[in-house]
C-alpha cells in the first residue's frame, strides 16, 4: 500500500524522480526482470495499489518448477496470465509464497493452492492455512535446484517477509515500493521494526528491488533505501514541529502534513502518522491527553500519566 509524499518544502529528494521509470498505468502486464523472476501485474490498480499488485513467478526457466509470490486478488484473467507464464517457462508451481496478510497480496492464495495443487508458505498460520508451511527469517524455499532465502522485514505489518534471490535481487513486498513510500499500518505495523528492516536491507546490499507495487528498482537500490530512511525522519520532524505549536489529533496532523495529497489515502497516512506517534511515546517524548490529542512532553504541558 502506498502513501505518497506531500509537496511541502524541505523533503528529501526521491532518487527515482530522475530515473527512466514507466508512468503509472504503463507497467507491462508481464515482464521478465532477470533470469529467475517474471512479474505478472494484477488488474487491481488504485491509489493504494498503484499500478496493481505485482505477482512474481520465480525459478529457473525450464527447470520444471516455480514459486508464485503474492497471488493477489481472485481474478480469472490474472490467473490465466500466470498460467501462461508458467507454461512459457515449462514450470509447475511448488509453493505459493505470501509476503504478508493484506488482501491485495494474499486473497487468492488458498484458491490458487487448490488450483495448482501446491502449498502456501507464509509467516502465520492464518495465511498459510492448515496444510501450509510457516516460514521465518532464514528459511529457504527450494525451487528448480536453487534456494531462495526468506528475510523477515516486519514493519509495514508484523508478518511481513521479503525474499532474496541468488541473482542478488530482493522481492520486497510492501516494505519498499516502486513508487512513493510504504504505509506503516499501525497498530499492526510498527515504525521501529520498519526502520530496523530498512537497515537490514541496506546491510544486505541488494542489486535490485522487486516491489509488491510499481516498477522494479535496478538503478541504485541503496539510494532508494536511504531515501526511505530520510523520508521517515522528515515525517517525524513535521509532526514534532506541528505539535510544538500545541496538541493535535492524528487527523489534524494528517490534514496539515498531507494537505496536497489525494484524500483517498488519508486513512493510510493516518495509520503511518500514528506509527510515528507511537515511537515518540515509546521514547518518552509524547503523551496523549484526555481529548485524544498528542502532546509533546517537552512543551511542559505535563508529565505522562
FIMINU-38665 format. One record per residue (C-alpha): residue in three letters; z, y, x. Coordinates in Angstrom, 2 decimals. Layout:
# FIMINU-38665
rest = ala	z = Z	y = Y	x = X $
...
***
This chain:
# FIMINU-38665
rest = unk	z = 0.00	y = 0.00	x = 0.00 $
rest = unk	z = -0.82	y = 3.46	x = 1.17 $
rest = unk	z = 0.94	y = 6.81	x = 1.34 $
rest = unk	z = -1.47	y = 9.48	x = 2.58 $
rest = unk	z = -0.13	y = 12.21	x = 4.79 $
rest = unk	z = 0.13	y = 15.74	x = 3.45 $
rest = unk	z = -1.71	y = 18.81	x = 4.70 $
rest = unk	z = 1.42	y = 20.68	x = 5.78 $
rest = unk	z = 1.31	y = 22.38	x = 9.18 $
rest = unk	z = 2.64	y = 20.60	x = 12.23 $
rest = unk	z = 1.95	y = 16.93	x = 11.50 $
rest = unk	z = 0.99	y = 14.62	x = 14.37 $
rest = unk	z = -2.73	y = 14.10	x = 14.86 $
rest = unk	z = -4.08	y = 10.85	x = 13.48 $
rest = unk	z = -6.38	y = 9.50	x = 16.23 $
rest = unk	z = -8.57	y = 7.77	x = 13.65 $
rest = unk	z = -9.90	y = 11.10	x = 12.38 $
rest = unk	z = -12.22	y = 11.25	x = 15.40 $
rest = unk	z = -13.34	y = 7.62	x = 15.16 $
rest = unk	z = -16.54	y = 6.43	x = 13.55 $
rest = unk	z = -14.92	y = 4.57	x = 10.66 $
rest = unk	z = -16.61	y = 3.84	x = 7.33 $
rest = unk	z = -15.69	y = 6.15	x = 4.48 $
rest = unk	z = -13.54	y = 4.88	x = 1.62 $
rest = unk	z = -15.81	y = 2.79	x = -0.57 $
rest = unk	z = -18.24	y = 1.95	x = 2.25 $
rest = unk	z = -16.38	y = -1.04	x = 3.69 $
rest = unk	z = -18.72	y = -4.07	x = 3.54 $
rest = unk	z = -17.77	y = -6.88	x = 1.16 $
rest = unk	z = -17.88	y = -9.41	x = 4.02 $
rest = unk	z = -17.68	y = -8.66	x = 7.74 $
rest = unk	z = -17.27	y = -10.79	x = 10.85 $
rest = unk	z = -14.71	y = -9.00	x = 13.05 $
rest = unk	z = -14.55	y = -11.33	x = 16.06 $
rest = unk	z = -15.24	y = -14.98	x = 16.83 $
rest = unk	z = -12.24	y = -16.09	x = 14.76 $
rest = unk	z = -11.91	y = -13.61	x = 11.90 $
rest = unk	z = -14.04	y = -12.76	x = 8.88 $
rest = unk	z = -12.85	y = -10.11	x = 6.42 $
rest = unk	z = -13.65	y = -10.57	x = 2.72 $
rest = unk	z = -12.89	y = -7.47	x = 0.65 $
rest = unk	z = -11.26	y = -8.00	x = -2.74 $
rest = unk	z = -12.63	y = -5.85	x = -5.60 $
rest = unk	z = -9.35	y = -4.05	x = -6.34 $
rest = unk	z = -9.79	y = -0.51	x = -4.94 $
rest = unk	z = -7.22	y = 2.11	x = -5.91 $
rest = unk	z = -5.25	y = 5.00	x = -4.38 $
rest = unk	z = -2.69	y = 2.41	x = -3.29 $
rest = unk	z = -5.01	y = -0.37	x = -2.07 $
rest = unk	z = -7.66	y = 1.92	x = -0.55 $
rest = unk	z = -10.99	y = 0.02	x = -0.44 $
rest = unk	z = -9.23	y = -3.09	x = -1.80 $
rest = unk	z = -7.20	y = -5.92	x = -0.33 $
rest = unk	z = -8.56	y = -7.49	x = 2.85 $
rest = unk	z = -8.61	y = -11.27	x = 2.66 $
rest = unk	z = -9.23	y = -12.97	x = 6.01 $
rest = unk	z = -10.85	y = -16.30	x = 6.84 $
rest = unk	z = -9.50	y = -17.35	x = 10.24 $
rest = unk	z = -10.66	y = -20.15	x = 12.53 $
rest = unk	z = -13.40	y = -21.14	x = 14.98 $
rest = unk	z = -16.77	y = -21.31	x = 13.24 $
rest = unk	z = -17.98	y = -24.90	x = 12.93 $
rest = unk	z = -14.54	y = -26.38	x = 13.58 $
rest = unk	z = -14.26	y = -27.61	x = 10.01 $
rest = unk	z = -11.01	y = -25.76	x = 9.37 $
rest = unk	z = -9.88	y = -22.28	x = 8.35 $
rest = unk	z = -6.79	y = -20.33	x = 7.35 $
rest = unk	z = -7.09	y = -17.95	x = 4.41 $
rest = unk	z = -4.84	y = -14.92	x = 4.83 $
rest = unk	z = -3.83	y = -12.86	x = 1.77 $
rest = unk	z = -6.00	y = -14.17	x = -1.08 $
rest = unk	z = -5.21	y = -11.04	x = -3.08 $
rest = unk	z = -5.74	y = -10.77	x = -6.84 $
rest = unk	z = -7.06	y = -13.62	x = -9.02 $
rest = unk	z = -10.71	y = -12.61	x = -9.27 $
rest = unk	z = -13.59	y = -15.04	x = -9.70 $
rest = unk	z = -16.15	y = -13.02	x = -7.76 $
rest = unk	z = -13.73	y = -12.63	x = -4.85 $
rest = unk	z = -13.04	y = -16.36	x = -4.81 $
rest = unk	z = -16.79	y = -17.07	x = -4.70 $
rest = unk	z = -17.28	y = -14.72	x = -1.74 $
rest = unk	z = -14.51	y = -16.54	x = 0.10 $
rest = unk	z = -16.10	y = -19.90	x = -0.79 $
rest = unk	z = -19.44	y = -18.70	x = 0.57 $
rest = unk	z = -17.77	y = -17.51	x = 3.78 $
rest = unk	z = -16.13	y = -20.91	x = 4.21 $
rest = unk	z = -19.46	y = -22.70	x = 3.68 $
rest = unk	z = -21.17	y = -20.42	x = 6.18 $
rest = unk	z = -18.53	y = -21.36	x = 8.75 $
rest = unk	z = -18.58	y = -25.06	x = 7.82 $
rest = unk	z = -14.86	y = -24.89	x = 7.10 $
rest = unk	z = -12.29	y = -26.09	x = 4.63 $
rest = unk	z = -9.00	y = -24.19	x = 4.30 $
rest = unk	z = -5.97	y = -25.98	x = 5.70 $
rest = unk	z = -3.48	y = -23.19	x = 4.94 $
rest = unk	z = -3.24	y = -20.12	x = 2.73 $
rest = unk	z = -1.01	y = -17.67	x = 4.59 $
rest = unk	z = 0.53	y = -14.69	x = 2.79 $
rest = unk	z = 1.78	y = -11.69	x = 4.79 $
rest = unk	z = 4.23	y = -10.53	x = 2.08 $
rest = unk	z = 5.04	y = -10.89	x = -1.58 $
rest = unk	z = 3.27	y = -7.86	x = -3.08 $
rest = unk	z = 0.86	y = -8.98	x = -5.78 $
rest = unk	z = -2.20	y = -7.32	x = -4.27 $
rest = unk	z = -1.81	y = -9.81	x = -1.40 $
rest = unk	z = -0.09	y = -12.83	x = -2.92 $
rest = unk	z = -1.00	y = -13.13	x = -6.59 $
rest = unk	z = -3.83	y = -15.66	x = -6.22 $
rest = unk	z = -2.07	y = -17.79	x = -3.61 $
rest = unk	z = -0.79	y = -20.53	x = -5.93 $
rest = unk	z = -4.09	y = -20.83	x = -7.82 $
rest = unk	z = -6.14	y = -20.94	x = -4.61 $
rest = unk	z = -3.77	y = -23.56	x = -3.21 $
rest = unk	z = -4.64	y = -25.79	x = -6.15 $
rest = unk	z = -8.34	y = -24.93	x = -5.94 $
rest = unk	z = -8.66	y = -25.77	x = -2.25 $
rest = unk	z = -6.02	y = -28.49	x = -2.08 $
rest = unk	z = -4.05	y = -26.86	x = 0.73 $
rest = unk	z = -0.52	y = -25.48	x = 1.06 $
rest = unk	z = 0.74	y = -21.90	x = 1.06 $
rest = unk	z = 2.64	y = -20.58	x = 4.09 $
rest = unk	z = 4.89	y = -17.54	x = 3.68 $
rest = unk	z = 8.27	y = -16.16	x = 4.68 $
rest = unk	z = 10.00	y = -17.05	x = 1.40 $
rest = unk	z = 10.08	y = -19.97	x = -1.00 $
rest = unk	z = 9.22	y = -17.64	x = -3.89 $
rest = unk	z = 5.80	y = -17.00	x = -2.33 $
rest = unk	z = 5.22	y = -20.35	x = -0.61 $
rest = unk	z = 6.09	y = -22.35	x = -3.71 $
rest = unk	z = 7.92	y = -25.65	x = -3.89 $
rest = unk	z = 5.28	y = -27.51	x = -1.87 $
rest = unk	z = 4.53	y = -24.73	x = 0.59 $
rest = unk	z = 5.71	y = -24.03	x = 4.13 $
rest = unk	z = 8.29	y = -21.44	x = 5.15 $
rest = unk	z = 7.18	y = -19.67	x = 8.33 $
rest = unk	z = 9.02	y = -17.19	x = 10.53 $
rest = unk	z = 8.76	y = -15.31	x = 13.79 $
rest = unk	z = 7.32	y = -17.61	x = 16.45 $
rest = unk	z = 5.85	y = -20.14	x = 14.02 $
rest = unk	z = 2.37	y = -21.34	x = 14.91 $
rest = unk	z = -0.38	y = -22.22	x = 12.48 $
rest = unk	z = -2.84	y = -24.78	x = 13.82 $
rest = unk	z = -6.48	y = -24.37	x = 12.82 $
rest = unk	z = -9.63	y = -25.79	x = 14.38 $
rest = unk	z = -7.91	y = -26.67	x = 17.65 $
rest = unk	z = -6.27	y = -23.28	x = 18.19 $
rest = unk	z = -2.83	y = -21.84	x = 17.42 $
rest = unk	z = -2.27	y = -18.61	x = 15.51 $
rest = unk	z = 1.13	y = -17.02	x = 16.15 $
rest = unk	z = 3.33	y = -15.66	x = 13.38 $
rest = unk	z = 5.08	y = -12.38	x = 14.15 $
rest = unk	z = 7.90	y = -11.13	x = 11.92 $
rest = unk	z = 7.23	y = -7.47	x = 11.09 $
rest = unk	z = 9.79	y = -6.56	x = 8.41 $
rest = unk	z = 9.96	y = -3.01	x = 7.15 $
rest = unk	z = 7.23	y = -2.49	x = 4.57 $
rest = unk	z = 9.01	y = -5.38	x = 2.85 $
rest = unk	z = 11.78	y = -7.66	x = 4.05 $
rest = unk	z = 9.48	y = -10.69	x = 4.11 $
rest = unk	z = 6.56	y = -9.10	x = 5.96 $
rest = unk	z = 4.72	y = -11.18	x = 8.57 $
rest = unk	z = 1.79	y = -10.46	x = 10.87 $
rest = unk	z = -0.49	y = -12.88	x = 12.74 $
rest = unk	z = -1.62	y = -12.73	x = 16.36 $
rest = unk	z = -4.94	y = -14.40	x = 17.14 $
rest = unk	z = -5.87	y = -15.88	x = 20.54 $
rest = unk	z = -8.54	y = -13.15	x = 20.75 $
rest = unk	z = -5.78	y = -10.52	x = 21.06 $
rest = unk	z = -6.23	y = -9.14	x = 17.55 $
rest = unk	z = -3.26	y = -8.83	x = 15.19 $
rest = unk	z = -3.55	y = -9.14	x = 11.42 $
rest = unk	z = -1.06	y = -6.51	x = 10.30 $
rest = unk	z = -0.94	y = -6.90	x = 6.52 $
rest = unk	z = 0.56	y = -3.68	x = 5.15 $
rest = unk	z = 2.56	y = -2.91	x = 8.29 $
rest = unk	z = -0.37	y = -0.90	x = 9.69 $
rest = unk	z = -3.33	y = 0.16	x = 7.54 $
rest = unk	z = -6.89	y = 1.07	x = 8.41 $
rest = unk	z = -6.41	y = 4.46	x = 6.76 $
rest = unk	z = -3.33	y = 6.64	x = 6.20 $
rest = unk	z = 0.14	y = 5.21	x = 6.68 $
rest = unk	z = 2.09	y = 2.42	x = 5.06 $
rest = unk	z = 4.80	y = 2.73	x = 2.44 $
rest = unk	z = 8.27	y = 1.55	x = 3.40 $
rest = unk	z = 9.10	y = 0.25	x = -0.06 $
rest = unk	z = 12.84	y = 0.99	x = -0.32 $
rest = unk	z = 15.08	y = -0.76	x = -1.24 $
rest = unk	z = 13.10	y = -3.90	x = -0.37 $
rest = unk	z = 11.60	y = -2.06	x = 2.58 $
rest = unk	z = 13.76	y = -0.86	x = 5.46 $
rest = unk	z = 12.77	y = 2.00	x = 7.75 $
rest = unk	z = 14.93	y = 0.93	x = 10.70 $
rest = unk	z = 13.34	y = -2.52	x = 10.56 $
rest = unk	z = 9.90	y = -0.97	x = 10.14 $
rest = unk	z = 10.29	y = 1.16	x = 13.28 $
rest = unk	z = 11.58	y = -1.86	x = 15.20 $
rest = unk	z = 8.49	y = -3.81	x = 14.10 $
rest = unk	z = 6.25	y = -0.97	x = 15.31 $
rest = unk	z = 7.94	y = -1.17	x = 18.71 $
rest = unk	z = 7.39	y = -4.92	x = 18.71 $
rest = unk	z = 3.66	y = -4.49	x = 18.15 $
rest = unk	z = 3.49	y = -1.84	x = 20.86 $
rest = unk	z = 5.10	y = -4.29	x = 23.29 $
rest = unk	z = 2.52	y = -6.93	x = 22.36 $
rest = unk	z = -0.33	y = -4.54	x = 23.18 $
rest = unk	z = -2.90	y = -5.83	x = 20.67 $
rest = unk	z = -6.59	y = -5.49	x = 21.45 $
rest = unk	z = -7.39	y = -4.84	x = 17.78 $
rest = unk	z = -5.61	y = -4.39	x = 14.47 $
rest = unk	z = -6.98	y = -6.09	x = 11.36 $
rest = unk	z = -5.09	y = -4.46	x = 8.46 $
rest = unk	z = -4.39	y = -5.51	x = 4.89 $
rest = unk	z = -6.32	y = -2.49	x = 3.60 $
rest = unk	z = -9.03	y = -0.39	x = 5.21 $
rest = unk	z = -11.26	y = -0.92	x = 8.24 $
rest = unk	z = -10.46	y = -2.81	x = 11.42 $
rest = unk	z = -9.00	y = -0.70	x = 14.24 $
rest = unk	z = -10.52	y = -1.62	x = 17.58 $
rest = unk	z = -10.98	y = 1.64	x = 19.48 $
rest = unk	z = -7.37	y = 2.34	x = 20.50 $
rest = unk	z = -4.76	y = 0.28	x = 18.62 $
rest = unk	z = -1.93	y = 1.64	x = 20.77 $
rest = unk	z = -2.77	y = 5.20	x = 19.76 $
rest = unk	z = -2.52	y = 4.23	x = 16.09 $
rest = unk	z = 0.86	y = 2.56	x = 16.57 $
rest = unk	z = 2.17	y = 5.63	x = 18.41 $
rest = unk	z = 0.85	y = 7.84	x = 15.63 $
rest = unk	z = 2.72	y = 5.75	x = 13.07 $
rest = unk	z = 5.95	y = 6.34	x = 15.01 $
rest = unk	z = 5.26	y = 10.07	x = 15.25 $
rest = unk	z = 4.44	y = 10.25	x = 11.55 $
rest = unk	z = 7.79	y = 8.75	x = 10.59 $
rest = unk	z = 9.63	y = 11.17	x = 12.87 $
rest = unk	z = 7.70	y = 14.06	x = 11.32 $
rest = unk	z = 8.61	y = 12.96	x = 7.80 $
rest = unk	z = 12.28	y = 12.79	x = 8.78 $
rest = unk	z = 12.07	y = 16.30	x = 10.23 $
rest = unk	z = 10.51	y = 17.58	x = 7.00 $
rest = unk	z = 13.26	y = 16.01	x = 4.92 $
rest = unk	z = 16.11	y = 17.35	x = 7.04 $
rest = unk	z = 14.55	y = 20.83	x = 7.12 $
rest = unk	z = 14.44	y = 20.95	x = 3.32 $
rest = unk	z = 17.97	y = 19.57	x = 2.99 $
rest = unk	z = 19.20	y = 22.21	x = 5.44 $
rest = unk	z = 18.38	y = 24.70	x = 2.67 $
rest = unk	z = 20.59	y = 22.80	x = 0.21 $
rest = unk	z = 20.99	y = 19.47	x = -1.60 $
rest = unk	z = 17.90	y = 17.92	x = -3.21 $
rest = unk	z = 16.97	y = 14.81	x = -5.16 $
rest = unk	z = 14.39	y = 12.41	x = -3.73 $
rest = unk	z = 11.95	y = 13.50	x = -6.43 $
rest = unk	z = 12.39	y = 17.15	x = -5.43 $
rest = unk	z = 11.77	y = 16.28	x = -1.78 $
rest = unk	z = 8.57	y = 14.44	x = -2.70 $
rest = unk	z = 7.33	y = 17.37	x = -4.80 $
rest = unk	z = 7.59	y = 19.65	x = -1.77 $
rest = unk	z = 6.51	y = 17.33	x = 1.03 $
rest = unk	z = 3.62	y = 15.71	x = -0.85 $
rest = unk	z = 2.55	y = 18.74	x = -2.88 $
rest = unk	z = -1.09	y = 18.41	x = -1.77 $
rest = unk	z = -1.24	y = 14.63	x = -2.16 $
rest = unk	z = -2.58	y = 12.71	x = -5.17 $
rest = unk	z = 0.36	y = 12.50	x = -7.64 $
rest = unk	z = -0.62	y = 8.89	x = -8.35 $
rest = unk	z = 1.00	y = 7.91	x = -5.04 $
rest = unk	z = 4.17	y = 9.98	x = -5.52 $
rest = unk	z = 6.09	y = 6.91	x = -6.65 $
rest = unk	z = 5.28	y = 5.18	x = -3.37 $
rest = unk	z = 6.06	y = 8.40	x = -1.50 $
rest = unk	z = 9.49	y = 8.50	x = -3.13 $
rest = unk	z = 10.14	y = 4.90	x = -2.02 $
rest = unk	z = 9.39	y = 5.90	x = 1.58 $
rest = unk	z = 11.47	y = 9.08	x = 1.22 $
rest = unk	z = 14.42	y = 7.03	x = 0.02 $
rest = unk	z = 13.95	y = 4.73	x = 3.02 $
rest = unk	z = 14.30	y = 7.74	x = 5.34 $
rest = unk	z = 17.34	y = 8.99	x = 3.42 $
rest = unk	z = 18.94	y = 5.54	x = 3.78 $
rest = unk	z = 18.55	y = 5.76	x = 7.56 $
rest = unk	z = 20.19	y = 9.19	x = 7.56 $
rest = unk	z = 23.09	y = 7.80	x = 5.51 $
rest = unk	z = 23.49	y = 4.91	x = 7.96 $
rest = unk	z = 23.59	y = 7.41	x = 10.84 $
rest = unk	z = 26.35	y = 9.37	x = 9.11 $
rest = unk	z = 24.17	y = 12.45	x = 8.70 $
rest = unk	z = 23.79	y = 12.45	x = 4.93 $
rest = unk	z = 25.68	y = 11.62	x = 1.74 $
rest = unk	z = 24.88	y = 11.54	x = -1.97 $
rest = unk	z = 26.57	y = 13.92	x = -4.41 $
rest = unk	z = 27.53	y = 13.14	x = -7.99 $
rest = unk	z = 24.21	y = 14.53	x = -9.26 $
rest = unk	z = 22.11	y = 12.10	x = -7.21 $
rest = unk	z = 21.18	y = 14.73	x = -4.63 $
rest = unk	z = 21.02	y = 14.14	x = -0.90 $
rest = unk	z = 23.41	y = 16.37	x = 1.06 $
rest = unk	z = 23.32	y = 16.91	x = 4.81 $
rest = unk	z = 26.82	y = 16.37	x = 6.15 $
rest = unk	z = 26.08	y = 18.85	x = 8.94 $
rest = unk	z = 25.87	y = 21.56	x = 6.25 $
rest = unk	z = 29.63	y = 21.48	x = 5.95 $
rest = unk	z = 29.21	y = 20.51	x = 2.33 $
rest = unk	z = 31.96	y = 17.95	x = 2.57 $
rest = unk	z = 32.61	y = 14.60	x = 4.13 $
rest = unk	z = 31.20	y = 11.35	x = 2.92 $
rest = unk	z = 33.43	y = 9.54	x = 0.47 $
***
